[in-house]
Amino acid sequence: MSKVAEQAIIESVAPDYWEQACAQLMKQDRILKKVIPKHGPGFLMTRGDPFTTLARAIVGQQISVAAAQSVWNKVLMTLKKKVNPQNILALSIEDLRTAGLSGRKVEYIRDLAQHFDSGRLHANQWQGMEDEDIIKELCAIRGIGRWTAEMFLIFNMVRPDILPLDDAGLIKAISLNYFSGEPVSRHEAREVAANWAPWRTVATWYMWRSIDPAPVEY
């Protein structure tokens, strides 16, 4: 693919703030000045479907990106239909367990489907809500904690300034890139990320890419 074609894809698909964010981050941060060019062109991808994004985030809890993708592929093979709350609820508990979900994750993903199916969630209102208000609403659902809610804000709503300090991959990347692999506390990670505002989502995405070149998706 030519550079012109690559740039056309970025301009047509990337979040509208992506180019500005990358430029500012490279000016503000000596590490990102090296990391961003190394892993470009690329950008945060979203499917735009709230249920699928949250379901994938639940699947990905406490396992690697590769393991999460493997389990999700098995869920899709088991489902054989569009991913939506009704079709997930139509699967048996045993079907979901066979796909590789733990008993607890089966409970969580079914509870999520029931929340959407019953209309208890008002996803159509989230676009106008503040980040912390959306996190609070999502955390009221079983199995969704702050990390999962933040993954939703990043991968579904493409909010520009999310810092998921509970994400092991982000902490590992900060350790390797900024502290020569030494252990990093949440406080130290937050201090590093203060230099990334107001584009902490973009910086986080590049931190993930620095330790796993395959783009992270939910």
Contacts in CASP RR format, 6 or more apart in sequence:
PFRMAT RR
TARGET T0000
AUTHOR 0000-0000-0000
METHOD contacts of the structure
MODEL  1
MSKVAEQAIIESVAPDYWEQACAQLMKQDRILKKVIPKHGPGFLMTRGDP
FTTLARAIVGQQISVAAAQSVWNKVLMTLKKKVNPQNILALSIEDLRTAG
LSGRKVEYIRDLAQHFDSGRLHANQWQGMEDEDIIKELCAIRGIGRWTAE
MFLIFNMVRPDILPLDDAGLIKAISLNYFSGEPVSRHEAREVAANWAPWR
TVATWYMWRSIDPAPVEY
6 41 0 8 1.000
7 41 0 8 1.000
9 41 0 8 1.000
10 18 0 8 1.000
10 19 0 8 1.000
10 41 0 8 1.000
10 42 0 8 1.000
10 43 0 8 1.000
13 43 0 8 1.000
13 45 0 8 1.000
14 42 0 8 1.000
14 43 0 8 1.000
14 44 0 8 1.000
15 43 0 8 1.000
15 44 0 8 1.000
15 158 0 8 1.000
15 160 0 8 1.000
17 160 0 8 1.000
17 199 0 8 1.000
17 202 0 8 1.000
18 43 0 8 1.000
18 44 0 8 1.000
18 202 0 8 1.000
21 160 0 8 1.000
21 199 0 8 1.000
21 202 0 8 1.000
22 36 0 8 1.000
22 202 0 8 1.000
24 199 0 8 1.000
25 32 0 8 1.000
25 36 0 8 1.000
25 196 0 8 1.000
25 199 0 8 1.000
25 202 0 8 1.000
25 203 0 8 1.000
25 206 0 8 1.000
26 32 0 8 1.000
26 33 0 8 1.000
26 36 0 8 1.000
26 37 0 8 1.000
27 33 0 8 1.000
28 195 0 8 1.000
28 196 0 8 1.000
29 195 0 8 1.000
29 196 0 8 1.000
29 203 0 8 1.000
31 177 0 8 1.000
31 178 0 8 1.000
32 196 0 8 1.000
32 203 0 8 1.000
32 206 0 8 1.000
35 177 0 8 1.000
35 206 0 8 1.000
35 207 0 8 1.000
35 209 0 8 1.000
35 210 0 8 1.000
36 206 0 8 1.000
38 210 0 8 1.000
39 206 0 8 1.000
39 209 0 8 1.000
39 210 0 8 1.000
39 213 0 8 1.000
42 215 0 8 1.000
43 205 0 8 1.000
44 154 0 8 1.000
44 155 0 8 1.000
44 158 0 8 1.000
44 201 0 8 1.000
44 202 0 8 1.000
44 205 0 8 1.000
45 155 0 8 1.000
45 215 0 8 1.000
45 217 0 8 1.000
46 53 0 8 1.000
46 155 0 8 1.000
46 156 0 8 1.000
46 157 0 8 1.000
46 158 0 8 1.000
47 53 0 8 1.000
47 155 0 8 1.000
47 156 0 8 1.000
47 217 0 8 1.000
48 156 0 8 1.000
49 83 0 8 1.000
49 156 0 8 1.000
50 116 0 8 1.000
50 121 0 8 1.000
50 123 0 8 1.000
50 126 0 8 1.000
50 152 0 8 1.000
50 156 0 8 1.000
51 83 0 8 1.000
51 84 0 8 1.000
51 85 0 8 1.000
51 112 0 8 1.000
51 113 0 8 1.000
51 116 0 8 1.000
52 83 0 8 1.000
53 151 0 8 1.000
53 152 0 8 1.000
53 155 0 8 1.000
53 156 0 8 1.000
53 218 0 8 1.000
54 112 0 8 1.000
54 138 0 8 1.000
54 144 0 8 1.000
54 148 0 8 1.000
54 152 0 8 1.000
54 156 0 8 1.000
55 83 0 8 1.000
55 88 0 8 1.000
55 109 0 8 1.000
55 112 0 8 1.000
55 113 0 8 1.000
56 68 0 8 1.000
56 72 0 8 1.000
56 217 0 8 1.000
56 218 0 8 1.000
57 144 0 8 1.000
57 147 0 8 1.000
57 148 0 8 1.000
57 151 0 8 1.000
57 152 0 8 1.000
57 155 0 8 1.000
57 218 0 8 1.000
58 105 0 8 1.000
58 108 0 8 1.000
58 109 0 8 1.000
58 112 0 8 1.000
58 143 0 8 1.000
58 144 0 8 1.000
58 148 0 8 1.000
59 68 0 8 1.000
59 71 0 8 1.000
59 72 0 8 1.000
59 75 0 8 1.000
59 101 0 8 1.000
59 105 0 8 1.000
59 109 0 8 1.000
60 67 0 8 1.000
60 68 0 8 1.000
60 71 0 8 1.000
60 72 0 8 1.000
61 105 0 8 1.000
61 143 0 8 1.000
61 147 0 8 1.000
61 148 0 8 1.000
63 71 0 8 1.000
65 212 0 8 1.000
65 214 0 8 1.000
65 216 0 8 1.000
71 99 0 8 1.000
71 100 0 8 1.000
71 101 0 8 1.000
74 98 0 8 1.000
74 99 0 8 1.000
74 100 0 8 1.000
75 96 0 8 1.000
75 99 0 8 1.000
75 100 0 8 1.000
75 101 0 8 1.000
76 83 0 8 1.000
77 99 0 8 1.000
78 91 0 8 1.000
78 95 0 8 1.000
78 96 0 8 1.000
78 98 0 8 1.000
78 99 0 8 1.000
79 87 0 8 1.000
79 88 0 8 1.000
79 91 0 8 1.000
81 87 0 8 1.000
85 112 0 8 1.000
85 113 0 8 1.000
85 114 0 8 1.000
85 116 0 8 1.000
85 117 0 8 1.000
86 113 0 8 1.000
86 117 0 8 1.000
88 109 0 8 1.000
88 110 0 8 1.000
88 113 0 8 1.000
89 110 0 8 1.000
89 113 0 8 1.000
89 114 0 8 1.000
89 117 0 8 1.000
93 103 0 8 1.000
93 106 0 8 1.000
93 110 0 8 1.000
96 106 0 8 1.000
96 109 0 8 1.000
96 110 0 8 1.000
97 103 0 8 1.000
97 106 0 8 1.000
101 109 0 8 1.000
104 143 0 8 1.000
107 142 0 8 1.000
108 142 0 8 1.000
108 143 0 8 1.000
108 144 0 8 1.000
111 141 0 8 1.000
111 142 0 8 1.000
111 143 0 8 1.000
112 141 0 8 1.000
112 142 0 8 1.000
112 143 0 8 1.000
112 144 0 8 1.000
115 121 0 8 1.000
115 141 0 8 1.000
116 123 0 8 1.000
121 137 0 8 1.000
121 141 0 8 1.000
126 134 0 8 1.000
126 137 0 8 1.000
126 157 0 8 1.000
127 157 0 8 1.000
129 137 0 8 1.000
131 153 0 8 1.000
131 159 0 8 1.000
131 161 0 8 1.000
131 162 0 8 1.000
134 149 0 8 1.000
134 152 0 8 1.000
134 153 0 8 1.000
134 157 0 8 1.000
135 146 0 8 1.000
135 149 0 8 1.000
135 150 0 8 1.000
135 153 0 8 1.000
138 144 0 8 1.000
138 145 0 8 1.000
138 148 0 8 1.000
138 149 0 8 1.000
138 152 0 8 1.000
139 145 0 8 1.000
139 146 0 8 1.000
139 149 0 8 1.000
146 166 0 8 1.000
147 164 0 8 1.000
147 166 0 8 1.000
147 167 0 8 1.000
150 162 0 8 1.000
150 163 0 8 1.000
150 164 0 8 1.000
150 166 0 8 1.000
150 167 0 8 1.000
151 164 0 8 1.000
151 218 0 8 1.000
152 218 0 8 1.000
153 159 0 8 1.000
153 162 0 8 1.000
154 162 0 8 1.000
154 164 0 8 1.000
154 201 0 8 1.000
154 204 0 8 1.000
154 205 0 8 1.000
154 218 0 8 1.000
155 216 0 8 1.000
155 217 0 8 1.000
155 218 0 8 1.000
156 218 0 8 1.000
158 201 0 8 1.000
159 201 0 8 1.000
160 198 0 8 1.000
160 199 0 8 1.000
160 200 0 8 1.000
160 201 0 8 1.000
160 202 0 8 1.000
161 197 0 8 1.000
161 198 0 8 1.000
161 199 0 8 1.000
161 200 0 8 1.000
161 201 0 8 1.000
162 200 0 8 1.000
162 201 0 8 1.000
162 204 0 8 1.000
163 190 0 8 1.000
163 193 0 8 1.000
163 196 0 8 1.000
163 200 0 8 1.000
163 201 0 8 1.000
163 204 0 8 1.000
164 170 0 8 1.000
164 204 0 8 1.000
165 171 0 8 1.000
165 186 0 8 1.000
165 189 0 8 1.000
165 190 0 8 1.000
167 204 0 8 1.000
169 207 0 8 1.000
169 208 0 8 1.000
169 211 0 8 1.000
170 189 0 8 1.000
170 204 0 8 1.000
170 207 0 8 1.000
170 208 0 8 1.000
171 184 0 8 1.000
171 186 0 8 1.000
171 189 0 8 1.000
172 211 0 8 1.000
173 207 0 8 1.000
173 208 0 8 1.000
173 210 0 8 1.000
173 211 0 8 1.000
174 184 0 8 1.000
174 188 0 8 1.000
174 189 0 8 1.000
174 192 0 8 1.000
174 193 0 8 1.000
174 207 0 8 1.000
175 181 0 8 1.000
175 182 0 8 1.000
175 183 0 8 1.000
175 184 0 8 1.000
176 210 0 8 1.000
176 211 0 8 1.000
177 207 0 8 1.000
177 210 0 8 1.000
178 184 0 8 1.000
178 192 0 8 1.000
179 188 0 8 1.000
193 200 0 8 1.000
193 203 0 8 1.000
193 204 0 8 1.000
196 202 0 8 1.000
196 203 0 8 1.000
196 204 0 8 1.000
205 216 0 8 1.000
208 216 0 8 1.000
209 215 0 8 1.000
209 216 0 8 1.000
END
